[in-house]
Amino acid sequence: MGNKHSGRGALSERCRALAEEIFKEIDVDGSLTIDMEETAKWWSQNFAIVNSRAMFENVDRDRNGAIDFSEWMDFWALVKHQGYSDDEIFEELTNLKNRGSWVQFIGTQVHAKAKD
C-alpha cells in the first residue's frame, strides 16, 4: 500500500461516499448497523467468516457484535488519520466493494471500551 505517511486530514468526499455505499450494501435490512450474518452473506464465497471476523476486530469499537454507521465512518477517518492517502484508501475501498479481502491497516486496531 505505498507510502503510509503521504497525507493526513479529512477523508475525501469520494472515499466518504464509497465507504457509505459499501455500508449500505452490507446493511441489507437498513438498520444502520451491520452484523456478522450480514457481512458473511455479503462476502459469501471469499472467506466470508475470516473476513467478517477481521473486519469486526478492527471496526466494532464497543464489541457489541454490530458495527453502526458511526463506527464504520470513524474507522475510515482513523485510517486517514494514521497517514494513509486518499488514493490508498480509495483503492482499498474499491477492493472491498468488489468483495476483496479485509485489509489490516497499521495503527487502526481498536480496543474494547470499558463497559459500565
N, CA, C and O atoms as CSV, one atom per row, in Angstrom:
chain,resi,resn,atom,element,x,y,z
A,1,MET,N,N,0.799,-1.193,0.000
A,1,MET,CA,C,0.000,0.000,0.000
A,1,MET,C,C,0.848,1.265,0.000
A,1,MET,O,O,0.510,2.167,0.767
A,2,GLY,N,N,1.831,1.414,-0.719
A,2,GLY,CA,C,2.526,2.682,-0.898
A,2,GLY,C,C,3.032,3.330,0.364
A,2,GLY,O,O,3.306,2.661,1.360
A,3,ASN,N,N,3.152,4.644,0.312
A,3,ASN,CA,C,3.689,5.435,1.399
A,3,ASN,C,C,2.614,5.713,2.439
A,3,ASN,O,O,1.678,6.476,2.197
A,4,LYS,N,N,2.761,5.090,3.586
A,4,LYS,CA,C,1.774,5.200,4.649
A,4,LYS,C,C,1.589,6.636,5.114
A,4,LYS,O,O,0.482,7.013,5.500
A,5,HIS,N,N,2.623,7.436,5.090
A,5,HIS,CA,C,2.555,8.783,5.645
A,5,HIS,C,C,2.404,9.849,4.564
A,5,HIS,O,O,2.997,10.922,4.675
A,6,SER,N,N,1.633,9.577,3.537
A,6,SER,CA,C,1.526,10.514,2.424
A,6,SER,C,C,0.445,11.564,2.604
A,6,SER,O,O,0.302,12.423,1.733
A,7,GLY,N,N,-0.319,11.545,3.679
A,7,GLY,CA,C,-1.290,12.614,3.853
A,7,GLY,C,C,-2.242,12.392,5.002
A,7,GLY,O,O,-2.816,11.311,5.139
A,8,ARG,N,N,-2.415,13.414,5.836
A,8,ARG,CA,C,-3.369,13.370,6.946
A,8,ARG,C,C,-4.480,14.362,6.665
A,8,ARG,O,O,-4.407,15.117,5.696
A,9,GLY,N,N,-5.486,14.370,7.483
A,9,GLY,CA,C,-6.579,15.308,7.301
A,9,GLY,C,C,-7.891,14.577,7.140
A,9,GLY,O,O,-8.008,13.397,7.468
A,10,ALA,N,N,-8.876,15.294,6.632
A,10,ALA,CA,C,-10.215,14.738,6.472
A,10,ALA,C,C,-10.257,13.740,5.321
A,10,ALA,O,O,-9.523,13.857,4.340
A,11,LEU,N,N,-11.116,12.782,5.467
A,11,LEU,CA,C,-11.354,11.808,4.411
A,11,LEU,C,C,-11.959,12.529,3.206
A,11,LEU,O,O,-12.852,13.362,3.367
A,12,SER,N,N,-11.486,12.219,2.019
A,12,SER,CA,C,-12.007,12.874,0.820
A,12,SER,C,C,-13.475,12.501,0.598
A,12,SER,O,O,-13.950,11.482,1.099
A,13,GLU,N,N,-14.174,13.330,-0.152
A,13,GLU,CA,C,-15.584,13.076,-0.450
A,13,GLU,C,C,-15.752,11.757,-1.200
A,13,GLU,O,O,-16.692,11.012,-0.923
A,14,ARG,N,N,-14.858,11.454,-2.144
A,14,ARG,CA,C,-15.005,10.197,-2.897
A,14,ARG,C,C,-14.824,8.979,-1.997
A,14,ARG,O,O,-15.505,7.970,-2.183
A,15,CYS,N,N,-13.910,9.058,-1.016
A,15,CYS,CA,C,-13.727,7.950,-0.080
A,15,CYS,C,C,-14.917,7.842,0.862
A,15,CYS,O,O,-15.410,6.748,1.136
A,16,ARG,N,N,-15.372,8.987,1.354
A,16,ARG,CA,C,-16.528,9.006,2.254
A,16,ARG,C,C,-17.757,8.417,1.546
A,16,ARG,O,O,-18.488,7.617,2.130
A,17,ALA,N,N,-17.973,8.810,0.310
A,17,ALA,CA,C,-19.135,8.322,-0.446
A,17,ALA,C,C,-19.047,6.822,-0.706
A,17,ALA,O,O,-20.047,6.112,-0.601
A,18,LEU,N,N,-17.856,6.343,-1.044
A,18,LEU,CA,C,-17.697,4.914,-1.312
A,18,LEU,C,C,-17.843,4.100,-0.030
A,18,LEU,O,O,-18.448,3.028,-0.046
A,19,ALA,N,N,-17.298,4.593,1.072
A,19,ALA,CA,C,-17.452,3.907,2.363
A,19,ALA,C,C,-18.929,3.806,2.730
A,19,ALA,O,O,-19.389,2.762,3.192
A,20,GLU,N,N,-19.669,4.894,2.524
A,20,GLU,CA,C,-21.103,4.898,2.816
A,20,GLU,C,C,-21.848,3.918,1.900
A,20,GLU,O,O,-22.738,3.198,2.352
A,21,GLU,N,N,-21.491,3.895,0.637
A,21,GLU,CA,C,-22.128,2.979,-0.320
A,21,GLU,C,C,-21.915,1.522,0.089
A,21,GLU,O,O,-22.842,0.714,0.033
A,22,ILE,N,N,-20.697,1.193,0.500
A,22,ILE,CA,C,-20.398,-0.185,0.922
A,22,ILE,C,C,-21.197,-0.541,2.164
A,22,ILE,O,O,-21.771,-1.627,2.247
A,23,PHE,N,N,-21.237,0.377,3.137
A,23,PHE,CA,C,-22.002,0.120,4.355
A,23,PHE,C,C,-23.459,-0.187,4.016
A,23,PHE,O,O,-24.022,-1.167,4.503
A,24,LYS,N,N,-24.056,0.644,3.191
A,24,LYS,CA,C,-25.467,0.450,2.823
A,24,LYS,C,C,-25.676,-0.862,2.075
A,24,LYS,O,O,-26.713,-1.507,2.223
A,25,GLU,N,N,-24.696,-1.250,1.280
A,25,GLU,CA,C,-24.792,-2.509,0.542
A,25,GLU,C,C,-24.776,-3.706,1.498
A,25,GLU,O,O,-25.513,-4.672,1.302
A,26,ILE,N,N,-23.941,-3.638,2.520
A,26,ILE,CA,C,-23.856,-4.725,3.507
A,26,ILE,C,C,-25.095,-4.730,4.396
A,26,ILE,O,O,-25.600,-5.796,4.748
A,27,ASP,N,N,-25.582,-3.562,4.757
A,27,ASP,CA,C,-26.716,-3.403,5.668
A,27,ASP,C,C,-28.032,-3.660,4.937
A,27,ASP,O,O,-28.813,-2.737,4.704
A,28,VAL,N,N,-28.264,-4.904,4.585
A,28,VAL,CA,C,-29.419,-5.236,3.747
A,28,VAL,C,C,-30.758,-4.954,4.418
A,28,VAL,O,O,-31.751,-4.721,3.729
A,29,ASP,N,N,-30.804,-4.970,5.745
A,29,ASP,CA,C,-32.079,-4.712,6.414
A,29,ASP,C,C,-32.308,-3.227,6.702
A,29,ASP,O,O,-33.355,-2.854,7.232
A,30,GLY,N,N,-31.336,-2.377,6.355
A,30,GLY,CA,C,-31.498,-0.943,6.520
A,30,GLY,C,C,-31.519,-0.462,7.964
A,30,GLY,O,O,-32.041,0.616,8.247
A,31,SER,N,N,-30.963,-1.245,8.875
A,31,SER,CA,C,-30.998,-0.911,10.303
A,31,SER,C,C,-29.926,0.093,10.732
A,31,SER,O,O,-29.897,0.515,11.888
A,32,LEU,N,N,-29.056,0.470,9.814
A,32,LEU,CA,C,-27.904,1.339,10.092
A,32,LEU,C,C,-26.890,0.678,11.015
A,32,LEU,O,O,-26.059,1.343,11.633
A,33,THR,N,N,-26.978,-0.649,11.093
A,33,THR,CA,C,-25.946,-1.458,11.746
A,33,THR,C,C,-25.728,-2.691,10.874
A,33,THR,O,O,-26.632,-3.166,10.187
A,34,ILE,N,N,-24.502,-3.185,10.929
A,34,ILE,CA,C,-24.223,-4.437,10.225
A,34,ILE,C,C,-23.717,-5.451,11.243
A,34,ILE,O,O,-22.968,-5.119,12.161
A,35,ASP,N,N,-24.143,-6.683,11.056
A,35,ASP,CA,C,-23.726,-7.742,11.966
A,35,ASP,C,C,-22.967,-8.815,11.184
A,35,ASP,O,O,-22.846,-8.747,9.961
A,36,MET,N,N,-22.467,-9.791,11.909
A,36,MET,CA,C,-21.662,-10.842,11.282
A,36,MET,C,C,-22.446,-11.601,10.213
A,36,MET,O,O,-21.887,-11.974,9.182
A,37,GLU,N,N,-23.708,-11.826,10.449
A,37,GLU,CA,C,-24.527,-12.544,9.471
A,37,GLU,C,C,-24.594,-11.767,8.152
A,37,GLU,O,O,-24.442,-12.343,7.075
A,38,GLU,N,N,-24.821,-10.462,8.251
A,38,GLU,CA,C,-24.890,-9.639,7.041
A,38,GLU,C,C,-23.543,-9.612,6.310
A,38,GLU,O,O,-23.497,-9.716,5.084
A,39,THR,N,N,-22.450,-9.474,7.065
A,39,THR,CA,C,-21.150,-9.409,6.398
A,39,THR,C,C,-20.776,-10.754,5.783
A,39,THR,O,O,-20.211,-10.799,4.690
A,40,ALA,N,N,-21.083,-11.842,6.469
A,40,ALA,CA,C,-20.788,-13.165,5.918
A,40,ALA,C,C,-21.571,-13.409,4.625
A,40,ALA,O,O,-21.034,-13.958,3.663
A,41,LYS,N,N,-22.835,-13.000,4.610
A,41,LYS,CA,C,-23.633,-13.135,3.385
A,41,LYS,C,C,-23.067,-12.242,2.283
A,41,LYS,O,O,-23.007,-12.644,1.120
A,42,TRP,N,N,-22.655,-11.035,2.652
A,42,TRP,CA,C,-22.123,-10.085,1.670
A,42,TRP,C,C,-20.853,-10.628,1.022
A,42,TRP,O,O,-20.704,-10.571,-0.198
A,43,TRP,N,N,-19.930,-11.159,1.842
A,43,TRP,CA,C,-18.696,-11.715,1.280
A,43,TRP,C,C,-18.954,-13.055,0.601
A,43,TRP,O,O,-18.239,-13.411,-0.336
A,44,SER,N,N,-19.903,-13.765,1.026
A,44,SER,CA,C,-20.331,-15.083,0.548
A,44,SER,C,C,-19.187,-16.056,0.274
A,44,SER,O,O,-18.858,-16.852,1.153
A,45,GLN,N,N,-18.585,-16.030,-0.873
A,45,GLN,CA,C,-17.603,-17.039,-1.264
A,45,GLN,C,C,-16.155,-16.694,-0.937
A,45,GLN,O,O,-15.295,-17.568,-1.051
A,46,ASN,N,N,-15.848,-15.474,-0.541
A,46,ASN,CA,C,-14.463,-15.058,-0.339
A,46,ASN,C,C,-14.094,-15.096,1.144
A,46,ASN,O,O,-13.977,-14.052,1.785
A,47,PHE,N,N,-13.911,-16.309,1.690
A,47,PHE,CA,C,-13.533,-16.445,3.096
A,47,PHE,C,C,-14.426,-15.568,3.975
A,47,PHE,O,O,-13.940,-14.756,4.763
A,48,ALA,N,N,-15.711,-15.746,3.827
A,48,ALA,CA,C,-16.703,-14.868,4.453
A,48,ALA,C,C,-16.517,-14.728,5.958
A,48,ALA,O,O,-16.547,-13.611,6.475
A,49,ILE,N,N,-16.330,-15.812,6.659
A,49,ILE,CA,C,-16.211,-15.755,8.119
A,49,ILE,C,C,-14.889,-15.118,8.523
A,49,ILE,O,O,-14.858,-14.296,9.438
A,50,VAL,N,N,-13.808,-15.479,7.862
A,50,VAL,CA,C,-12.492,-14.910,8.169
A,50,VAL,C,C,-12.501,-13.404,7.946
A,50,VAL,O,O,-12.050,-12.647,8.805
A,51,ASN,N,N,-13.005,-12.969,6.808
A,51,ASN,CA,C,-13.068,-11.536,6.514
A,51,ASN,C,C,-13.987,-10.798,7.490
A,51,ASN,O,O,-13.663,-9.701,7.944
A,52,SER,N,N,-15.122,-11.398,7.806
A,52,SER,CA,C,-16.057,-10.769,8.742
A,52,SER,C,C,-15.419,-10.597,10.110
A,52,SER,O,O,-15.518,-9.525,10.707
A,53,ARG,N,N,-14.771,-11.629,10.613
A,53,ARG,CA,C,-14.124,-11.526,11.931
A,53,ARG,C,C,-13.038,-10.465,11.930
A,53,ARG,O,O,-12.933,-9.680,12.872
A,54,ALA,N,N,-12.231,-10.436,10.877
A,54,ALA,CA,C,-11.158,-9.432,10.795
A,54,ALA,C,C,-11.740,-8.024,10.773
A,54,ALA,O,O,-11.220,-7.124,11.433
A,55,MET,N,N,-12.804,-7.835,10.025
A,55,MET,CA,C,-13.436,-6.521,9.961
A,55,MET,C,C,-13.984,-6.125,11.326
A,55,MET,O,O,-13.776,-4.996,11.772
A,56,PHE,N,N,-14.676,-7.032,11.989
A,56,PHE,CA,C,-15.249,-6.716,13.294
A,56,PHE,C,C,-14.163,-6.437,14.329
A,56,PHE,O,O,-14.346,-5.579,15.193
A,57,GLU,N,N,-13.043,-7.141,14.258
A,57,GLU,CA,C,-11.934,-6.874,15.179
A,57,GLU,C,C,-11.416,-5.451,15.019
A,57,GLU,O,O,-10.990,-4.836,15.996
A,58,ASN,N,N,-11.448,-4.928,13.818
A,58,ASN,CA,C,-10.961,-3.574,13.567
A,58,ASN,C,C,-12.006,-2.489,13.789
A,58,ASN,O,O,-11.666,-1.397,14.245
A,59,VAL,N,N,-13.239,-2.759,13.485
A,59,VAL,CA,C,-14.224,-1.682,13.395
A,59,VAL,C,C,-15.215,-1.641,14.560
A,59,VAL,O,O,-15.664,-0.559,14.938
A,60,ASP,N,N,-15.561,-2.778,15.130
A,60,ASP,CA,C,-16.576,-2.830,16.195
A,60,ASP,C,C,-15.969,-2.368,17.517
A,60,ASP,O,O,-15.564,-3.183,18.346
A,61,ARG,N,N,-15.911,-1.055,17.700
A,61,ARG,CA,C,-15.257,-0.437,18.866
A,61,ARG,C,C,-15.815,-0.918,20.196
A,61,ARG,O,O,-15.056,-1.230,21.114
A,62,ASP,N,N,-17.126,-0.979,20.302
A,62,ASP,CA,C,-17.729,-1.317,21.592
A,62,ASP,C,C,-17.937,-2.822,21.777
A,62,ASP,O,O,-18.465,-3.260,22.799
A,63,ARG,N,N,-17.526,-3.600,20.794
A,63,ARG,CA,C,-17.585,-5.062,20.858
A,63,ARG,C,C,-18.980,-5.590,21.193
A,63,ARG,O,O,-19.140,-6.534,21.966
A,64,ASN,N,N,-19.979,-4.957,20.591
A,64,ASN,CA,C,-21.355,-5.394,20.835
A,64,ASN,C,C,-21.871,-6.327,19.747
A,64,ASN,O,O,-23.045,-6.697,19.752
A,65,GLY,N,N,-21.000,-6.711,18.812
A,65,GLY,CA,C,-21.404,-7.631,17.760
A,65,GLY,C,C,-22.079,-6.974,16.575
A,65,GLY,O,O,-22.579,-7.655,15.680
A,66,ALA,N,N,-22.095,-5.638,16.567
A,66,ALA,CA,C,-22.677,-4.896,15.454
A,66,ALA,C,C,-21.813,-3.671,15.187
A,66,ALA,O,O,-21.253,-3.074,16.107
A,67,ILE,N,N,-21.716,-3.312,13.928
A,67,ILE,CA,C,-20.989,-2.103,13.534
A,67,ILE,C,C,-22.036,-1.106,13.075
A,67,ILE,O,O,-22.728,-1.325,12.081
A,68,ASP,N,N,-22.146,0.004,13.817
A,68,ASP,CA,C,-23.096,1.022,13.379
A,68,ASP,C,C,-22.410,1.959,12.386
A,68,ASP,O,O,-21.193,1.921,12.205
A,69,PHE,N,N,-23.212,2.784,11.762
A,69,PHE,CA,C,-22.693,3.661,10.715
A,69,PHE,C,C,-21.599,4.583,11.245
A,69,PHE,O,O,-20.617,4.849,10.552
A,70,SER,N,N,-21.768,5.061,12.455
A,70,SER,CA,C,-20.773,5.948,13.062
A,70,SER,C,C,-19.432,5.227,13.253
A,70,SER,O,O,-18.378,5.777,12.935
A,71,GLU,N,N,-19.476,4.009,13.767
A,71,GLU,CA,C,-18.243,3.230,13.936
A,71,GLU,C,C,-17.556,3.012,12.586
A,71,GLU,O,O,-16.335,3.125,12.475
A,72,TRP,N,N,-18.346,2.702,11.575
A,72,TRP,CA,C,-17.824,2.449,10.235
A,72,TRP,C,C,-17.093,3.675,9.679
A,72,TRP,O,O,-15.961,3.578,9.206
A,73,MET,N,N,-17.757,4.818,9.747
A,73,MET,CA,C,-17.145,6.030,9.214
A,73,MET,C,C,-15.971,6.501,10.082
A,73,MET,O,O,-14.982,7.017,9.561
A,74,ASP,N,N,-16.080,6.324,11.397
A,74,ASP,CA,C,-14.963,6.665,12.287
A,74,ASP,C,C,-13.733,5.821,11.971
A,74,ASP,O,O,-12.606,6.310,12.038
A,75,PHE,N,N,-13.952,4.552,11.624
A,75,PHE,CA,C,-12.819,3.687,11.276
A,75,PHE,C,C,-12.068,4.250,10.062
A,75,PHE,O,O,-10.841,4.339,10.075
A,76,TRP,N,N,-12.802,4.623,9.031
A,76,TRP,CA,C,-12.140,5.133,7.824
A,76,TRP,C,C,-11.468,6.475,8.081
A,76,TRP,O,O,-10.431,6.772,7.487
A,77,ALA,N,N,-12.046,7.284,8.957
A,77,ALA,CA,C,-11.381,8.534,9.354
A,77,ALA,C,C,-10.087,8.232,10.102
A,77,ALA,O,O,-9.093,8.937,9.932
A,78,LEU,N,N,-10.093,7.183,10.932
A,78,LEU,CA,C,-8.886,6.775,11.644
A,78,LEU,C,C,-7.810,6.302,10.672
A,78,LEU,O,O,-6.633,6.620,10.844
A,79,VAL,N,N,-8.205,5.552,9.662
A,79,VAL,CA,C,-7.242,5.116,8.637
A,79,VAL,C,C,-6.577,6.344,8.020
A,79,VAL,O,O,-5.357,6.382,7.860
A,80,LYS,N,N,-7.374,7.335,7.678
A,80,LYS,CA,C,-6.838,8.570,7.102
A,80,LYS,C,C,-5.918,9.266,8.102
A,80,LYS,O,O,-4.835,9.728,7.739
A,81,HIS,N,N,-6.345,9.341,9.348
A,81,HIS,CA,C,-5.548,9.986,10.394
A,81,HIS,C,C,-4.196,9.290,10.593
A,81,HIS,O,O,-3.210,9.937,10.946
A,82,GLN,N,N,-4.154,7.987,10.370
A,82,GLN,CA,C,-2.908,7.232,10.518
A,82,GLN,C,C,-1.924,7.516,9.387
A,82,GLN,O,O,-0.798,7.019,9.402
A,83,GLY,N,N,-2.348,8.312,8.409
A,83,GLY,CA,C,-1.438,8.749,7.359
A,83,GLY,C,C,-1.624,8.084,6.013
A,83,GLY,O,O,-0.858,8.352,5.087
A,84,TYR,N,N,-2.620,7.224,5.878
A,84,TYR,CA,C,-2.883,6.625,4.575
A,84,TYR,C,C,-3.466,7.695,3.653
A,84,TYR,O,O,-4.286,8.512,4.072
A,85,SER,N,N,-3.035,7.677,2.403
A,85,SER,CA,C,-3.502,8.679,1.444
A,85,SER,C,C,-4.916,8.346,0.971
A,85,SER,O,O,-5.379,7.213,1.104
A,86,ASP,N,N,-5.587,9.349,0.420
A,86,ASP,CA,C,-6.915,9.125,-0.151
A,86,ASP,C,C,-6.860,8.092,-1.266
A,86,ASP,O,O,-7.767,7.270,-1.396
A,87,ASP,N,N,-5.810,8.127,-2.065
A,87,ASP,CA,C,-5.690,7.139,-3.141
A,87,ASP,C,C,-5.581,5.732,-2.582
A,87,ASP,O,O,-6.196,4.806,-3.111
A,88,GLU,N,N,-4.804,5.558,-1.515
A,88,GLU,CA,C,-4.670,4.236,-0.895
A,88,GLU,C,C,-5.997,3.774,-0.300
A,88,GLU,O,O,-6.391,2.618,-0.462
A,89,ILE,N,N,-6.675,4.674,0.381
A,89,ILE,CA,C,-7.964,4.333,0.989
A,89,ILE,C,C,-8.990,4.021,-0.089
A,89,ILE,O,O,-9.732,3.046,0.027
A,90,PHE,N,N,-9.040,4.828,-1.127
A,90,PHE,CA,C,-9.989,4.591,-2.218
A,90,PHE,C,C,-9.715,3.245,-2.891
A,90,PHE,O,O,-10.645,2.516,-3.237
A,91,GLU,N,N,-8.447,2.924,-3.073
A,91,GLU,CA,C,-8.077,1.634,-3.671
A,91,GLU,C,C,-8.583,0.475,-2.812
A,91,GLU,O,O,-9.129,-0.497,-3.334
A,92,GLU,N,N,-8.400,0.581,-1.503
A,92,GLU,CA,C,-8.858,-0.497,-0.618
A,92,GLU,C,C,-10.374,-0.545,-0.519
A,92,GLU,O,O,-10.951,-1.630,-0.441
A,93,LEU,N,N,-11.028,0.607,-0.520
A,93,LEU,CA,C,-12.491,0.614,-0.527
A,93,LEU,C,C,-13.028,-0.005,-1.819
A,93,LEU,O,O,-14.010,-0.746,-1.794
A,94,THR,N,N,-12.391,0.297,-2.932
A,94,THR,CA,C,-12.803,-0.288,-4.210
A,94,THR,C,C,-12.623,-1.803,-4.180
A,94,THR,O,O,-13.486,-2.545,-4.650
A,95,ASN,N,N,-11.505,-2.255,-3.629
A,95,ASN,CA,C,-11.263,-3.684,-3.473
A,95,ASN,C,C,-12.344,-4.306,-2.586
A,95,ASN,O,O,-12.870,-5.378,-2.887
A,96,LEU,N,N,-12.661,-3.625,-1.502
A,96,LEU,CA,C,-13.695,-4.114,-0.602
A,96,LEU,C,C,-15.048,-4.167,-1.304
A,96,LEU,O,O,-15.778,-5.148,-1.162
A,97,LYS,N,N,-15.385,-3.136,-2.050
A,97,LYS,CA,C,-16.657,-3.108,-2.792
A,97,LYS,C,C,-16.766,-4.295,-3.746
A,97,LYS,O,O,-17.853,-4.816,-3.993
A,98,ASN,N,N,-15.625,-4.708,-4.272
A,98,ASN,CA,C,-15.585,-5.861,-5.182
A,98,ASN,C,C,-15.455,-7.183,-4.433
A,98,ASN,O,O,-15.114,-8.212,-5.016
A,99,ARG,N,N,-15.735,-7.138,-3.124
A,99,ARG,CA,C,-15.715,-8.321,-2.247
A,99,ARG,C,C,-14.302,-8.869,-2.025
A,99,ARG,O,O,-14.119,-10.062,-1.783
A,100,GLY,N,N,-13.310,-7.984,-2.112
A,100,GLY,CA,C,-11.943,-8.388,-1.812
A,100,GLY,C,C,-11.772,-8.620,-0.324
A,100,GLY,O,O,-12.672,-8.338,0.468
A,101,SER,N,N,-10.622,-9.132,0.047
A,101,SER,CA,C,-10.348,-9.440,1.444
A,101,SER,C,C,-10.175,-8.178,2.284
A,101,SER,O,O,-9.737,-7.139,1.791
A,102,TRP,N,N,-10.529,-8.292,3.568
A,102,TRP,CA,C,-10.352,-7.202,4.515
A,102,TRP,C,C,-8.864,-6.967,4.733
A,102,TRP,O,O,-8.099,-7.923,4.862
A,103,VAL,N,N,-8.452,-5.723,4.775
A,103,VAL,CA,C,-7.062,-5.337,4.962
A,103,VAL,C,C,-6.871,-4.847,6.395
A,103,VAL,O,O,-7.686,-4.082,6.912
A,104,GLN,N,N,-5.795,-5.290,7.028
A,104,GLN,CA,C,-5.456,-4.793,8.363
A,104,GLN,C,C,-4.590,-3.551,8.188
A,104,GLN,O,O,-3.435,-3.656,7.774
A,105,PHE,N,N,-5.129,-2.387,8.496
A,105,PHE,CA,C,-4.383,-1.146,8.385
A,105,PHE,C,C,-3.537,-0.954,9.639
A,105,PHE,O,O,-4.035,-1.118,10.753
A,106,ILE,N,N,-2.290,-0.616,9.470
A,106,ILE,CA,C,-1.391,-0.387,10.597
A,106,ILE,C,C,-1.899,0.783,11.427
A,106,ILE,O,O,-2.235,1.838,10.890
A,107,GLY,N,N,-1.951,0.586,12.741
A,107,GLY,CA,C,-2.347,1.652,13.656
A,107,GLY,C,C,-3.834,1.848,13.828
A,107,GLY,O,O,-4.253,2.846,14.412
A,108,THR,N,N,-4.652,0.920,13.335
A,108,THR,CA,C,-6.098,1.097,13.441
A,108,THR,C,C,-6.777,0.048,14.315
A,108,THR,O,O,-8.005,0.010,14.391
A,109,GLN,N,N,-6.004,-0.790,14.963
A,109,GLN,CA,C,-6.605,-1.801,15.828
A,109,GLN,C,C,-7.362,-1.118,16.949
A,109,GLN,O,O,-6.790,-0.307,17.677
A,110,VAL,N,N,-8.618,-1.428,17.096
A,110,VAL,CA,C,-9.419,-0.808,18.151
A,110,VAL,C,C,-9.420,-1.732,19.364
A,110,VAL,O,O,-9.258,-2.947,19.245
A,111,HIS,N,N,-9.599,-1.147,20.484
A,111,HIS,CA,C,-9.682,-1.906,21.731
A,111,HIS,C,C,-11.055,-1.682,22.322
A,111,HIS,O,O,-11.627,-0.599,22.198
A,112,ALA,N,N,-11.573,-2.688,22.952
A,112,ALA,CA,C,-12.905,-2.585,23.532
A,112,ALA,C,C,-12.952,-1.477,24.569
A,112,ALA,O,O,-12.049,-1.334,25.393
A,113,LYS,N,N,-14.016,-0.699,24.511
A,113,LYS,CA,C,-14.241,0.337,25.528
A,113,LYS,C,C,-14.685,-0.344,26.811
A,113,LYS,O,O,-15.334,-1.390,26.782
A,114,ALA,N,N,-14.338,0.246,27.911
A,114,ALA,CA,C,-14.796,-0.291,29.194
A,114,ALA,C,C,-16.307,-0.170,29.267
A,114,ALA,O,O,-16.870,0.867,28.915
A,115,LYS,N,N,-16.953,-1.211,29.715
A,115,LYS,CA,C,-18.405,-1.180,29.851
A,115,LYS,C,C,-18.770,-0.806,31.270
A,115,LYS,O,O,-18.100,-1.197,32.226
A,116,ASP,N,N,-19.840,-0.045,31.393
A,116,ASP,CA,C,-20.285,0.409,32.731
A,116,ASP,C,C,-20.869,-0.732,33.520
A,116,ASP,O,O,-21.293,-0.541,34.660
